[in-house]
């Protein structure tokens, strides 16, 4: 499996190196992979510092955005009136690009960490809230009917039946959030940051240091791979707990609902 991945990547890099060398392309236009690797090593301290800043933005944005998304989904699942009122607003909000809100975010949260986190949260929030809410609302009707017959109220239905059954939806939302988190973090660093890989890319691009831009992109890709791998592991645990409850009978045992 590893060979099937490494061979195409190695072939692409060799083709890239040969094309740049034969065409004599200037370094500021398209650097060769060897030049990018050299820059990555020479500037490892600088790139490492900005990567740590971006890691903090990623983790803070992912944690806060996911928590807010889960909280909103739970509230809307408990309140039909709020669901009817806010669900169209949530859908409409996704028609507005987050980048278009960037000047307002900088105005409201200041130029720095606050604006970066706000941008990341906005990007991450909707996938988690949407996937988890849909899963909560798609709980099998027979389970809900059985619990209601046994005298379960709305809150108990949520915690004992809907929440365990919706773990798969939450896992899907977290996976999407892990994919979108780097986009939100870098976007926040572009518009409201003075540190981080996004800021470093802008700075390097303005100075025509394209090799440094590619090196920062490579560092960001590595961060994204680690983040998605960790999130996928968490999502698998959520799905595993759900499957375990299914094997025992039902999501959230109905034997102790009332």
Residue frames relative to the residue before (quaternion, step in Angstrom):
aa qw qx qy qz dx dy dz
X 1.0000 0.0000 0.0000 0.0000 0.00 0.00 0.00
X 0.6582 0.5034 -0.3045 0.4697 3.56 0.97 -0.91
X 0.6374 0.5317 -0.3257 0.4526 3.57 1.01 -0.81
X 0.6487 0.5280 -0.3179 0.4464 3.58 0.99 -0.80
X 0.6709 0.4618 -0.2951 0.4995 3.57 1.18 -0.50
X 0.7061 0.4965 -0.2730 0.4247 3.57 0.84 -1.01
X 0.6451 0.5490 -0.3380 0.4101 3.60 0.91 -0.82
X 0.6803 0.4547 -0.3201 0.4775 3.68 0.79 -0.80
X 0.6368 0.5221 -0.3331 0.4592 3.60 1.01 -0.77
X 0.6606 0.4996 -0.3045 0.4704 3.57 0.93 -0.89
X 0.6441 0.5207 -0.3175 0.4618 3.58 0.99 -0.80
X 0.6465 0.5163 -0.3151 0.4649 3.57 1.00 -0.83
X 0.6658 0.5033 -0.3053 0.4585 3.59 0.94 -0.87
X 0.6458 0.5079 -0.3201 0.4717 3.59 1.00 -0.77
X 0.6393 0.5162 -0.3181 0.4730 3.57 1.02 -0.80
X 0.6373 0.5238 -0.3087 0.4734 3.56 1.01 -0.87
X 0.6637 0.5057 -0.3038 0.4599 3.59 0.86 -0.96
X 0.6865 0.4866 -0.2876 0.4575 3.57 0.88 -0.92
X 0.6442 0.5285 -0.3267 0.4460 3.58 0.97 -0.83
X 0.6697 0.4927 -0.3017 0.4666 3.58 0.91 -0.94
X 0.6695 0.5081 -0.3008 0.4507 3.59 0.95 -0.87
X 0.7034 0.4651 -0.2703 0.4646 3.58 0.85 -0.98
X 0.7078 0.4498 -0.2668 0.4749 3.58 0.97 -0.81
X 0.3425 -0.7640 0.4856 0.2511 3.57 1.20 -0.34
X 0.2112 0.8081 -0.5233 0.1691 3.57 1.07 0.73
X 0.4869 -0.6626 0.4738 0.3153 3.60 -0.93 0.80
X 0.6186 -0.5985 0.3711 0.3484 3.54 -1.10 0.75
X 0.6592 0.5166 -0.3257 0.4388 3.60 1.01 -0.70
X 0.6534 0.5080 -0.3173 0.4630 3.60 1.20 -0.44
X 0.7626 -0.1817 0.1422 0.6044 3.58 0.84 -0.98
X 0.2079 -0.7996 0.5503 0.1209 3.60 -0.27 1.19
X 0.5196 -0.6183 0.4893 0.3291 3.56 -1.20 0.52
X 0.6402 -0.5295 0.3809 0.4059 3.61 -1.15 0.46
X 0.6244 0.5381 -0.3471 0.4473 3.60 1.03 -0.71
X 0.6473 0.5064 -0.3166 0.4737 3.59 1.05 -0.76
X 0.6358 0.5205 -0.3248 0.4683 3.58 1.04 -0.77
X 0.6490 0.5127 -0.3132 0.4668 3.58 0.98 -0.85
X 0.6448 0.5170 -0.3200 0.4632 3.58 1.00 -0.81
X 0.6556 0.5010 -0.3052 0.4755 3.58 0.99 -0.85
X 0.6240 0.5461 -0.3337 0.4484 3.57 1.01 -0.82
X 0.6879 0.4604 -0.2787 0.4870 3.58 1.01 -0.77
X 0.6835 0.4973 -0.2949 0.4455 3.58 0.86 -0.96
X 0.7696 0.3193 -0.1578 0.5299 3.59 1.03 -0.82
X 0.2389 0.8252 -0.4905 0.1462 3.59 1.18 0.46
X 0.6386 0.5206 -0.3405 0.4531 3.60 1.02 -0.71
X 0.6636 0.4994 -0.2973 0.4710 3.58 0.94 -0.92
X 0.6871 0.4733 -0.2831 0.4730 3.58 0.85 -0.98
X 0.6388 0.5350 -0.3259 0.4467 3.58 1.01 -0.78
X 0.6347 0.5293 -0.3281 0.4575 3.58 1.00 -0.80
X 0.7058 0.4460 -0.2684 0.4806 3.57 0.81 -0.99
X 0.6046 0.5482 -0.3584 0.4532 3.60 1.11 -0.58
X 0.6266 0.5261 -0.3364 0.4663 3.60 1.05 -0.70
X 0.6333 0.5212 -0.3276 0.4691 3.58 1.01 -0.78
X 0.6722 0.4873 -0.2945 0.4734 3.57 0.91 -0.91
X 0.6062 0.5517 -0.3525 0.4515 3.59 1.05 -0.69
X 0.6441 0.5136 -0.3141 0.4720 3.57 0.99 -0.81
X 0.6511 0.5039 -0.3094 0.4759 3.57 0.99 -0.85
X 0.6375 0.5383 -0.3184 0.4500 3.57 0.98 -0.88
X 0.7147 0.4599 -0.2660 0.4549 3.57 0.74 -1.06
X 0.6638 0.4943 -0.3102 0.4678 3.58 0.95 -0.84
X 0.6763 0.4917 -0.2960 0.4618 3.59 0.90 -0.90
X 0.6646 0.5001 -0.3049 0.4639 3.58 0.95 -0.87
X 0.6708 0.4991 -0.3042 0.4565 3.59 0.91 -0.88
X 0.7148 0.4471 -0.2641 0.4685 3.57 0.78 -1.02
X 0.6626 0.5086 -0.3109 0.4534 3.59 0.91 -0.87
X 0.6628 0.4931 -0.3044 0.4742 3.58 0.98 -0.83
X 0.6500 0.5185 -0.3212 0.4533 3.59 0.95 -0.86
X 0.6685 0.4844 -0.3019 0.4768 3.59 0.93 -0.86
X 0.6412 0.5271 -0.3244 0.4537 3.58 1.01 -0.78
X 0.6544 0.4980 -0.3050 0.4804 3.58 0.98 -0.86
X 0.6583 0.5158 -0.3154 0.4485 3.59 0.91 -0.91
X 0.6696 0.4894 -0.3098 0.4650 3.59 0.91 -0.86
X 0.6421 0.5251 -0.3288 0.4516 3.60 0.95 -0.83
X 0.6533 0.5058 -0.3148 0.4672 3.59 0.96 -0.82
X 0.6574 0.5101 -0.3146 0.4567 3.57 0.94 -0.86
X 0.6814 0.4813 -0.2954 0.4656 3.59 0.87 -0.91
X 0.6311 0.5234 -0.3386 0.4617 3.59 1.07 -0.64
X 0.6848 0.4729 -0.2763 0.4807 3.59 1.15 -0.61
X 0.7804 0.2983 -0.1327 0.5333 3.58 1.14 -0.64
X 0.2913 -0.7787 0.5305 0.1654 3.63 -0.23 1.21
X 0.6301 0.5375 -0.3420 0.4439 3.60 1.03 -0.75
X 0.6654 0.4828 -0.2990 0.4845 3.58 0.94 -0.87
X 0.6144 0.5527 -0.3436 0.4460 3.58 1.06 -0.72
X 0.6731 0.4854 -0.2978 0.4717 3.59 0.89 -0.91
X 0.6964 0.4870 -0.2772 0.4483 3.58 1.00 -0.78
X 0.8042 0.3639 -0.1582 0.4425 3.57 0.77 -1.04
X 0.5613 0.6257 -0.4112 0.3527 3.61 1.04 -0.53
X 0.6605 0.4756 -0.3369 0.4733 3.67 0.87 -0.73
X 0.6202 0.5422 -0.3448 0.4501 3.58 1.08 -0.71
X 0.6429 0.5224 -0.3194 0.4601 3.58 0.98 -0.83
X 0.6602 0.4986 -0.3088 0.4692 3.56 0.94 -0.89
X 0.6619 0.5071 -0.3073 0.4586 3.59 0.93 -0.88
X 0.6217 0.5692 -0.3494 0.4092 3.59 1.01 -0.76
X 0.6453 0.5371 -0.3256 0.4348 3.58 1.13 -0.54
X 0.5651 0.5787 -0.3948 0.4358 3.59 1.27 -0.06
X 0.6510 0.4821 -0.3073 0.4994 3.59 1.29 -0.25
X 0.3829 -0.7281 0.5100 0.2514 3.64 -0.55 1.05
X 0.5268 -0.6423 0.4536 0.3226 3.57 -0.94 0.87
X 0.6049 0.5729 -0.3610 0.4190 3.58 1.05 -0.72
X 0.6322 0.5385 -0.3339 0.4459 3.59 1.10 -0.68
X 0.6741 0.4812 -0.2893 0.4800 3.58 1.20 -0.49
X 0.4209 0.7582 -0.4345 0.2433 3.57 1.26 -0.26
X 0.6624 0.4939 -0.3456 0.4449 3.67 0.80 -0.79
X 0.6479 0.5089 -0.3200 0.4677 3.58 1.04 -0.74
X 0.6416 0.5268 -0.3273 0.4514 3.57 0.99 -0.79
X 0.6390 0.5062 -0.3217 0.4816 3.58 1.03 -0.76
X 0.6430 0.5244 -0.3159 0.4601 3.59 1.04 -0.80
X 0.7284 0.4522 -0.2372 0.4568 3.57 0.89 -0.96
X 0.8124 0.2865 -0.1192 0.4937 3.59 0.87 -0.95
X 0.5424 -0.6335 0.4008 0.3792 3.57 1.25 -0.09
X 0.5399 -0.6184 0.4705 0.3236 3.52 -1.29 0.42
X 0.6266 0.5161 -0.3700 0.4518 3.56 -0.19 1.23
X 0.8584 -0.1499 0.0989 0.4805 3.54 -1.20 -0.69
X 0.6417 0.5577 -0.3332 0.4077 3.60 0.94 -0.84
X 0.6816 0.4767 -0.2877 0.4747 3.57 0.88 -0.92
X 0.6341 0.5299 -0.3355 0.4523 3.61 1.02 -0.75
X 0.6770 0.4817 -0.2940 0.4725 3.58 0.89 -0.93
X 0.6400 0.5291 -0.3322 0.4473 3.59 0.95 -0.83
X 0.6510 0.5072 -0.3161 0.4680 3.59 0.97 -0.81
X 0.6630 0.4998 -0.3042 0.4669 3.58 0.91 -0.90
X 0.6477 0.5235 -0.3184 0.4528 3.59 0.96 -0.86
X 0.6515 0.5201 -0.3218 0.4489 3.59 0.93 -0.84
X 0.6650 0.4961 -0.3050 0.4676 3.58 1.01 -0.78
X 0.7294 0.4547 -0.2323 0.4552 3.59 0.96 -0.92
X 0.5973 0.6496 -0.3490 0.3154 3.55 1.01 -0.90
X 0.7191 0.4905 -0.2821 0.4033 3.59 0.68 -1.07
X 0.6519 0.5100 -0.3603 0.4303 3.69 0.77 -0.77
X 0.6668 0.4893 -0.3101 0.4688 3.59 0.96 -0.83
X 0.6785 0.4933 -0.2993 0.4546 3.58 0.83 -0.99
X 0.6830 0.5027 -0.2943 0.4407 3.58 0.87 -0.93
X 0.6960 0.4730 -0.2848 0.4590 3.60 0.81 -0.99
X 0.6836 0.4830 -0.2926 0.4623 3.59 0.92 -0.89
X 0.6508 0.5125 -0.3223 0.4582 3.60 0.96 -0.83
X 0.6429 0.5167 -0.3277 0.4608 3.59 0.91 -0.85
X 0.6618 0.4974 -0.3106 0.4670 3.59 0.97 -0.82
X 0.6364 0.5262 -0.3296 0.4577 3.59 1.02 -0.76
X 0.7145 0.4545 -0.2542 0.4672 3.57 0.97 -0.86
X 0.6886 0.4606 -0.2840 0.4828 3.60 1.22 -0.29
X 0.2586 0.7671 -0.5402 0.2299 3.58 1.12 0.56
X 0.5559 -0.6315 0.4124 0.3495 3.64 -0.84 0.89
X 0.5170 -0.6827 0.4331 0.2813 3.56 -0.82 1.05
X 0.6277 0.5437 -0.3728 0.4141 3.69 0.87 -0.71
X 0.6383 0.5206 -0.3335 0.4587 3.59 1.03 -0.74
X 0.6602 0.5017 -0.3050 0.4685 3.57 0.96 -0.87
X 0.6565 0.5150 -0.3143 0.4527 3.58 0.93 -0.88
X 0.6442 0.5235 -0.3200 0.4567 3.57 0.96 -0.86
X 0.6762 0.4929 -0.2940 0.4619 3.56 0.94 -0.92
X 0.6454 0.5172 -0.3232 0.4598 3.60 1.01 -0.77
X 0.6174 0.5350 -0.3379 0.4672 3.57 1.05 -0.74
X 0.6966 0.4554 -0.2609 0.4892 3.56 1.09 -0.73
X 0.6177 -0.6179 0.3119 0.3733 3.57 1.30 0.25
X 0.3838 0.7323 -0.4877 0.2803 3.60 1.16 0.36
X 0.3541 -0.7228 0.5548 0.2104 3.56 -1.03 0.83
X 0.7503 -0.4099 0.2690 0.4434 3.55 -1.34 0.03
X 0.6787 0.4872 -0.2995 0.4607 3.58 0.89 -0.91
X 0.6704 0.4924 -0.3061 0.4631 3.60 0.94 -0.84
X 0.5901 0.5547 -0.3604 0.4628 3.57 1.12 -0.65
X 0.6521 0.5231 -0.3171 0.4479 3.55 0.97 -0.88
X 0.7558 0.4246 -0.2322 0.4411 3.57 0.68 -1.08
X 0.7502 0.4172 -0.2212 0.4628 3.58 0.99 -0.82
X 0.7900 0.2947 -0.1390 0.5194 3.59 1.04 -0.73
X 0.7617 0.4154 -0.2389 0.4361 3.57 0.50 -1.19
X 0.6781 0.5186 -0.3106 0.4180 3.57 0.82 -0.95
X 0.6809 0.4530 -0.3207 0.4779 3.65 0.79 -0.79
X 0.6676 0.5080 -0.3105 0.4471 3.59 1.01 -0.78
X 0.7043 0.4772 -0.2569 0.4584 3.59 1.18 -0.56
X 0.3793 0.7472 -0.4840 0.2522 3.61 1.20 0.13
X 0.6121 0.5491 -0.3565 0.4435 3.58 1.07 -0.62
X 0.6488 0.5066 -0.3104 0.4755 3.58 1.04 -0.78
X 0.6329 0.5171 -0.3285 0.4734 3.57 1.03 -0.77
X 0.6328 0.5295 -0.3294 0.4591 3.58 1.00 -0.81
X 0.6524 0.5039 -0.3137 0.4712 3.60 0.97 -0.83
X 0.6506 0.5198 -0.3141 0.4560 3.57 0.99 -0.82
X 0.6541 0.5073 -0.3128 0.4658 3.58 0.99 -0.80
X 0.6235 0.5276 -0.3424 0.4645 3.59 1.04 -0.72
X 0.6516 0.4953 -0.3130 0.4818 3.59 0.96 -0.83
X 0.6419 0.5336 -0.3259 0.4439 3.57 0.96 -0.85
X 0.6429 0.5227 -0.3257 0.4554 3.59 1.00 -0.77
X 0.6375 0.5101 -0.3236 0.4781 3.59 1.12 -0.63
X 0.7298 0.4352 -0.2389 0.4700 3.57 0.94 -0.91
X 0.5249 0.6786 -0.4059 0.3149 3.60 1.13 -0.54
X 0.6702 0.4774 -0.3329 0.4606 3.68 0.82 -0.78
X 0.6033 0.5483 -0.3604 0.4533 3.59 1.08 -0.68
X 0.6840 0.4858 -0.2857 0.4632 3.56 0.88 -0.95
X 0.6589 0.5178 -0.3166 0.4444 3.58 0.96 -0.85
X 0.6902 0.4665 -0.2827 0.4755 3.59 0.86 -0.95
X 0.6222 0.5313 -0.3410 0.4629 3.58 1.01 -0.76
X 0.6546 0.5062 -0.3111 0.4674 3.57 0.98 -0.82
X 0.6652 0.4909 -0.3031 0.4740 3.59 1.04 -0.75
X 0.5997 0.5537 -0.3609 0.4511 3.58 1.13 -0.51
X 0.8027 0.3461 -0.1579 0.4593 3.55 0.78 -1.04
X 0.8441 0.1351 -0.0410 0.5172 3.60 1.03 -0.58
X 0.6355 0.5464 -0.3342 0.4312 3.57 1.08 0.54
X 0.2216 -0.7482 0.6061 0.1540 3.51 -1.29 0.42
X 0.7145 0.2908 -0.2223 0.5962 3.55 1.34 0.31
X 0.6071 0.5697 -0.4175 0.3641 3.55 -1.28 0.30
X 0.6691 -0.5238 0.3532 0.3914 3.54 -1.27 0.40
X 0.6145 0.5454 -0.3520 0.4483 3.60 1.04 -0.67
X 0.6574 0.4909 -0.2954 0.4895 3.55 0.97 -0.89
X 0.6431 0.5270 -0.3243 0.4512 3.59 0.97 -0.84
X 0.6395 0.5204 -0.3283 0.4608 3.60 1.00 -0.77
X 0.6466 0.5074 -0.3199 0.4712 3.58 0.97 -0.82
X 0.6619 0.5112 -0.3030 0.4570 3.56 0.92 -0.93
X 0.6802 0.4829 -0.2877 0.4705 3.59 0.91 -0.91
X 0.6405 0.5246 -0.3274 0.4554 3.58 1.01 -0.76
X 0.6531 0.5205 -0.3107 0.4538 3.57 1.00 -0.79
X 0.7246 0.3876 -0.2283 0.5222 3.58 1.19 -0.51
X 0.4744 -0.7078 0.4017 0.3357 3.57 1.34 0.32
X 0.4223 0.6664 -0.4948 0.3644 3.59 1.07 0.74
X 0.0920 -0.8546 0.5103 0.0283 3.53 0.49 1.24
X 0.5981 0.5639 -0.3674 0.4351 3.58 1.09 -0.59
X 0.6506 0.4967 -0.3105 0.4834 3.59 1.08 -0.70
X 0.5893 0.5559 -0.3613 0.4618 3.58 1.12 -0.65
X 0.6839 0.4750 -0.2842 0.4754 3.57 0.88 -0.95
X 0.6311 0.5310 -0.3369 0.4542 3.60 1.02 -0.74
X 0.6535 0.4935 -0.3080 0.4843 3.58 1.00 -0.80
X 0.6211 0.5348 -0.3345 0.4652 3.59 1.07 -0.73
X 0.6453 0.5175 -0.3179 0.4633 3.56 1.00 -0.82
X 0.6414 0.5106 -0.3202 0.4746 3.58 1.00 -0.80
X 0.6445 0.5142 -0.3164 0.4692 3.58 1.02 -0.81
X 0.6314 0.5300 -0.3316 0.4587 3.58 1.02 -0.78
X 0.6476 0.5090 -0.3215 0.4671 3.59 0.99 -0.78
X 0.6292 0.5220 -0.3296 0.4722 3.59 1.01 -0.79
X 0.6567 0.5214 -0.3080 0.4494 3.56 0.96 -0.89
X 0.6411 0.5241 -0.3230 0.4582 3.58 0.98 -0.82
X 0.6595 0.4954 -0.3098 0.4729 3.59 0.94 -0.86
X 0.6620 0.5152 -0.3045 0.4512 3.58 0.95 -0.90
X 0.6857 0.4734 -0.2927 0.4690 3.58 0.86 -0.91
X 0.6274 0.5279 -0.3425 0.4587 3.60 1.05 -0.69
X 0.6686 0.4923 -0.2996 0.4700 3.58 0.95 -0.85
X 0.6643 0.4957 -0.3021 0.4708 3.56 0.97 -0.86
X 0.6362 0.5250 -0.3310 0.4582 3.57 1.01 -0.76
X 0.6234 0.5291 -0.3419 0.4631 3.58 1.05 -0.69
X 0.6470 0.5037 -0.3106 0.4808 3.58 1.00 -0.83
X 0.6545 0.5173 -0.3101 0.4560 3.57 0.97 -0.88
X 0.6395 0.5204 -0.3270 0.4618 3.58 1.02 -0.75
X 0.6230 0.5252 -0.3416 0.4684 3.57 1.07 -0.67
X 0.6363 0.5173 -0.3267 0.4698 3.58 0.99 -0.80
X 0.6801 0.4781 -0.2861 0.4764 3.56 0.92 -0.91
X 0.6271 0.5420 -0.3358 0.4474 3.58 1.08 -0.69
X 0.6377 0.5108 -0.3218 0.4784 3.58 1.04 -0.79
X 0.6368 0.5281 -0.3277 0.4564 3.55 1.03 -0.78
X 0.6684 0.4893 -0.3035 0.4709 3.59 0.93 -0.88
X 0.6257 0.5443 -0.3376 0.4453 3.57 1.08 -0.71
X 0.6574 0.4938 -0.3077 0.4788 3.55 1.03 -0.78
X 0.6092 0.5400 -0.3535 0.4609 3.58 1.07 -0.67
X 0.6541 0.5224 -0.3161 0.4465 3.55 0.96 -0.86
X 0.6667 0.4921 -0.2992 0.4731 3.58 1.14 -0.62
X 0.7457 -0.3563 0.2203 0.5182 3.59 1.20 -0.26
X 0.7834 -0.1879 0.1894 0.5614 3.56 0.32 -1.28
X 0.5728 -0.5534 0.4516 0.4021 3.58 -1.26 0.33
X 0.8289 0.0551 -0.0484 0.5546 3.58 -0.62 1.04
X 0.3499 -0.8038 0.4269 0.2218 3.58 0.34 1.21
X 0.3418 -0.7563 0.5278 0.1806 3.55 -0.78 1.06
X 0.4977 0.6795 -0.4272 0.3286 3.58 1.22 -0.08
X 0.7862 0.2553 -0.1451 0.5437 3.61 1.12 -0.47
X 0.2602 0.8023 -0.5019 0.1916 3.58 1.08 0.71
X 0.7452 0.4330 -0.2447 0.4441 3.54 0.73 -0.99
